[in-house]
Amino acid sequence: MPLTASSRLPYSYRAFTFPIIGAVLGLSLLVNLVAVVQQVSFLTPSSRSYTYIGDDHPREAPIKLRLASLALSDDPEHYFLEGNQAVAEWNALHPEGQGNVFLGDPEREEQTPYQISMFHQLQCLNHLRSVYIHGNDQPARTEHCVNHLLQGLMCGSDMTLEEGGMGTRHEDGSVKAPANNNTHTCKDWSQLYDFAAENRRSWNDEQLEKEAELSRGTLFADLDR
């Protein structure tokens, strides 16, 4: 019988060591299995049901967004700061209903209103555009929008690497922004527009009146400037 490393070990040592190795391997497999289950549960939309009463509601709209690659660049033909075309294009970013949705059990007498954060951020950006053109006649609202956009940008944490660092200097001394034509991984925001539009088509007269009431005195008042 050939002599091996294991055969040279005392029996008592082998009897003590092998179960430990088996236990460690088993524990490692268990940890990896738990990690896989957690990843799957994170990627899979939750099937939990909510009452939409008080705090018992999901943190995000109940829709799974696709990812899309998009090269971002300056647009010299759209989204100016002022002018009739600018007002029309900026206001067109806000869907009918301003991104508000009513969610909850359809059997309940009253569903709960929510606003999707992306549309809130777009309204804030439009407000800041208006402030730049017309002056800051609503400082509290402007301060809210600056903070809301700041926190939204930090929350999104876009990790795209922009070539050129702070910018690229041309021969004439001018600086070109580095963000042009860099490909970003984005969420397909068209799905949110479709989701909000589909939700609004189901609103009854009471919900339409409630949305109009909630809109009074808010950012929506600035959308025609």
Buried (B, 14 or more C-beta within 10 A) or exposed (E): EEEEEEEEEEEEEEEEEEEEEEEEEEEEEEEEEEEEEEEEEEEEEEEEEBEBEEEEBEEEBEEEBEEEEEEBEEEEEEBBEBEEEBBEBBEEBBBEBBBBBBBBEEEEEEBBBBBBBBBBBBBBBBBBBBBEEEEEEBEEBBEBBBEBBEEBEEEEEEEEEBEBEEEEEEEEEEEEEBBBEBEBEBBEBEBBBEBBEEBBEEBEEEBEEBBEEBBEEBBBEBBEB
